[in-house]
Amino acid sequence: MWRSMVGLSWKVPKWIFESLSWGKSFKNNPLLGNSFLNRCGLHVIRVILAHLLFRFRLLLLSPLVSSEDRREFIRNGYLLKKNFLSQAEFQRLTKELIELKAPVREVIEGTTITQRVFMDSTERAKTPNFQRLYSHKGLDRLMRYCSSKNRPPLFYIENLCNHANVTPRPDPQRDLHADTFHPCVKAWLYIDDSSDTNGSFVYVPGSHRLTWRRLKWEYRQSLEACKKGADRAPGRYWDGSFRVSTQELAEMGFKAEKLSVPKNTLIIGNVYGFHCRGRALQKSHRMTVWMQARDNPFNPLFTPFPRSTALLFEWIWKKALMKIDSRKTEGGEQSNYFGTFNRAKSVMASKILESE
């Protein structure tokens, strides 16, 4: 009894803090997953408040980008810029990334092996061409505006190995979904062409906006997410990253678009809008510079110290990754190695084949 009370005294403040910040799990947080509170509109209130503050911060940061980019981002939920770097800059960056030797994390998603390198300040110091991309004025301004946080994002190198020789399993990236309940951004600079061969990015234009139909859908999803045990529908995601069916999408008046783009294209997307990774028809690879920016959606203002804040977030996230690595590698969900991206065959797939 004493131990449970001590544990609860720690957990309750944590649950409250998560409810007032970026917490989204209906399963791990009893406040967010409370059926009565969500019938009273807890989830919908959080969604509306987060969006109002997001638009307020965008307004304050509007001088960072052109009016054309602002209109496109607010209208569609994403920006697409082809030939983002000069040809010479892009070729140097591509060569550097393919030859890069760094700590690589591999995870299995469906039949896809996802390889990532977290490009913190230590890794950037070894890669001058990547450092120039990190300091690119145009990219910096776009990401600071679109995230509404006025700070550079976290940077990764991502290499996808499609149709790797692994045992098929559910792939959370292939279903149309919203990442979380509040607006936030991810971005990709494509090192390879994207097409049906290697899986294009799929986005639903306009689905980032809070229409009345979208709000009603959010309300219904929150009630479903509160269900327990056998009452909970199988095959759904109750971590706050809701999946949407084709029928539900049509009922809300939205239609998905496949964004097949050539290499050296930058896509910045508001991932509250519905999106997914398109299916790859062949055994193939796709490399991108992957960026994401997410923190407390209920902060009404943004940081006045972009670079310092970005370095602080990097340091915190690097510490968190060490804990995540330990848990995932022990559970067999992830494999870590130091070296280059293997564009022919993944390390994890080789280990699985050897074990079989």
N, C-alpha and C positions, 0 to 999 in steps of 0.2 A: 504493500500500500504506500509506504513512504517513498520507495523508489519511483513508483508510478506518478506520485504527486510532484516529485522533483523533476521528473522527465516532462510532465505536462507544463510545469512552470517555465520551462525553457521553450517548449514547442509553441505555446500560445502566442508569446510575443513574435516568434518567427512567423507564424501563420498570419498574424495581423500585419507585420511588415510586408510580407509577400502580397497581401491583398491591397496594400497601398502602393505597390510598386509593380514589378514585372511578373509576379507570380501568375501562373496560368493553369496549373495542374488541378483538375477536379478530383483526382484520385489521391494525391499526396497532401492536399490542403483541405481539411474538413470545413473551413469557412467558405472557400471557393466552391466546394462540392456540396454545400448544404442545400437541400431541396427547397426548404421554406424560403431561404434568402434569395434563391434564384427565381422562385415563383413571384417574389416581390420585386424582381428586376435587378438583382445585384450585378449579374454579368453584363446586362444591357447598359446599365448605368456606367460601369467601368469602360465599356466600349465607347459610349458617347463622349464621356469626359476625356478619354485619351485622344479621340479624334479632334475634339475642339481645341485642346492644347497643342496638338500637332499642327493644326492649321494656323494657330496663333504664332507659333515659332517660325513656321514657313514665311509668314507675313513679315516678321522682324528680320529674317535672313534673306529676303527677296533681292537685295542689292548684289548678292554674290553671283547671280546667274542672269542670263538674258531673259527678257519677257517671253520669248518664244519657247525656251526650255521650261520656264515656269508653267506656261499654259499647257504644254504637252504632258508634263509630269502630273499636273493636277487633273487633266482631262482623262488620260489613258492609264495612269498609274505606273508608267515606265518611260524611260528615255532610251533611245537606240542611236548610237553614233558609229557609223562605219569609218574605216581608215582613221582611227583615233590617234595613232602615233604615225610619225613619218615612216616611210618604208625602211630607211636605214636604222632608225631607232627600234622598230619592231623586229627586224632581223637580228640585231644584236641581243635584244631581250630574249627572243626565242632560243637562240643558241645558248645563252647563259642558263636558261631554265632547264633545258634538256640535259645539259652537262652538270647541273647543280648537284653537289653532294651535301646532304643535309638529313636531319632526323625525319623519317617518313612514317606516317601513321596509315595503316590500311584497315578498312572495314568492308564487310560484305553487305551489300544491299541488293536483295534479289539475286540475279546472276551477274551483278556488276561489282567489281572491286573498285572502291574509291580510295585513292591515295592522296594524302594531303601533307603539306609542309607548312607549319606556322611561321610566317616571315616576320619575326620580331626584329628589334633593332640589331641583335647579334647576327642574325642571318642576313639582314640587309647590308651590314657592313662588309660582308663577303661578296656581295653582288652589286657592283656599281650601276649596272643598267637597271636593275630592279629598284635601286635607291632613287634613280632619276624618275622612274615611274611613280614611286611613292611621293616624291616632291613635285610632281607635275602639277602646275598651277591650275590648269583646267579641270583635272580630275579632282584635285583637292577642293575646289570651289563647288563642283557638282555634288560631291559626297557630303560636304558640310551642309549644303542646302537641303538636299533630298532626305537626309537623315533627320533634319531639323535640330541637330545636336551641336552643329558648328565644330565638329572635330573629325579628324581623319578616321577611317574605319580600321578594323582588324584585317590584316592581309594574309592570304594563304596562296599557295600554288596547289591546284587540284588537278589530278590526272585520273580519268575514268577508264577502266578496262571493261568494255561491254562484252557480254556473253563469255565471261571468263569461265574456265572449267571448274565450277563450284556447284554444290547442291542447291537447287532453286529454293528460295524462301521468300516470304512476303517482302516487297520492296516499298517502303513508305514514300519514296521519292516519285513513284510513278502515278500516284493518285492525286487528283486535283485537290488542293488544300490551301488553307491560310496558315501561315506560320504561328501566329498568335493573335490575341484579341486587339492589339494596337498597331498603328502604322509603324513600320520599321523597314529598313532597306537592305538588300543584298545587291551585289554587282558582280559582273563577270567581264573580263577582257579576254576574248577568245584567241588562244594561241593556234588552234586548229579551226578549220571550217566546221560548221555544225549543219547537219542535215538528218534525214531519216536514217542514214547509215549509222551515225554515232549518237543520235538522240538530241533533237533540238529542244530548246527551252520553250515551254508552253505557258502562255499567260492569258488571263481573261480580262481584256481591257474594260475599265470602268468598274470592276468588281471591288476596287479599293474604296469606293464611295459608299457612304451610309444612306442607301435608299431605304424606304419604308419596308420593302420586301426583304432586303438584306437584314434589317434589324429584327424582323419577325423570324427569319431563319436563325439568327443568332440566339434569340430567346428560346426557340424550340430545341436547338442543340444544347443549350445550357441545361434544360430540364432532362434531356436524354442523358447527358454526361453525369448527372447526379444519381442515376440508377445504380443499384448494387447487384452483385452476384448474377443469378440467372436472368434477372430483369434487364440486364445490360445487353444490348444488341451485340452479337459477335462481329469481329472484324472491324470495329470502330476504334478511333483513337481518342482516349480520354485525358490526354496530357494538355489539352487546350489548343492543340493544333487540329482543328476540325477538318474532316474530309467532306467533300461535296459531290453528290451524284450528278450524272448528266441531266436527269429529270429535274432535280432541284435547281440546277444552273439555268435551265430553260424557264422554269417557273419564275426565277428572279429577273429574267430578261437579259441574261448574259450569254456570250458565246466565246469559247476558247479559240485562241489563235496560236499557230505554231510559228515561232520566230527562228527560221533557218537563216543563218547569217554567215558571211565569210569571215575568215581570220582577221584579226586586228579590228574587231567590232567590240564596242563597249555597250553593255546593257545594264541599266540601273533600274531595279524594280522595287516597288512598294509591296512587300510580301504579306501584307494584310490582304491584298488582292489574291484571288485564287490563281494558283500556278502549279506546275509540276515539271518533272524531267521527262521529255518525250521518249518513247520507246525506240531503241536502236534495233534496226533490222538485221544488222550484221555484226560479226565479231570485229570490234573496232576500238579506237581510243579517242579521247577528247581531253585536251589540256586547256585550262583557263587560269587566269589570275582571279581568285575568288575573294570578294570583300564583303564584310558585314558590319553593320552599326546598329546596336541595340542597347538601350539602358532604360532607366526609369521613365515611363511614359507620362507620369503625373507631375513631372518637374515642369513648371510653367515657363522656365527660362532655359537658356543654353549656356554652355561654358564660354567665358571670355578668353580662355587660354587653350586654344585648339591643340597645339603640339604637346604641351605639358600634360593635358588631360589624356591625350591619345597614348602617351608613354605610360601613364599610370594604369590605364585600362589594359595595355599590353602586359604589364608586370603582374597585375591581378589575374588576368586570364591565363598566363603562363603557369602560375601557381596552381590554378584550378585544373588545368590540363594534366598536370602531374598526378593529381588524385584520380582524375577520370581515366587516365592511362592505366594506372594500377588496377582499377576495378575492371576495366574492359579486357585487359590482357589476361587477367586471372580467369575471367569468365569465358575466354576464347572468342570474344566478339571482335577483338582488334589484334593486329600484329604490328610491331614496331621494328624498324631497322634503320641503319644509317647507310646512305648511299644515294645513287641516282634513281630517278623514276625509270622503272623498267617498262618500256613501251611495247614489249613483246609478250611478257608473261609476268603475272604478279607473284610476289613472294608467298602470300597467303594461299593462293590457288595451288601453288606447288606443294606447300605443306599439306594441304587437304588431300591432294592426289597421292602423296607419299603415304599418308596415314591409311588411305583406303586400299 
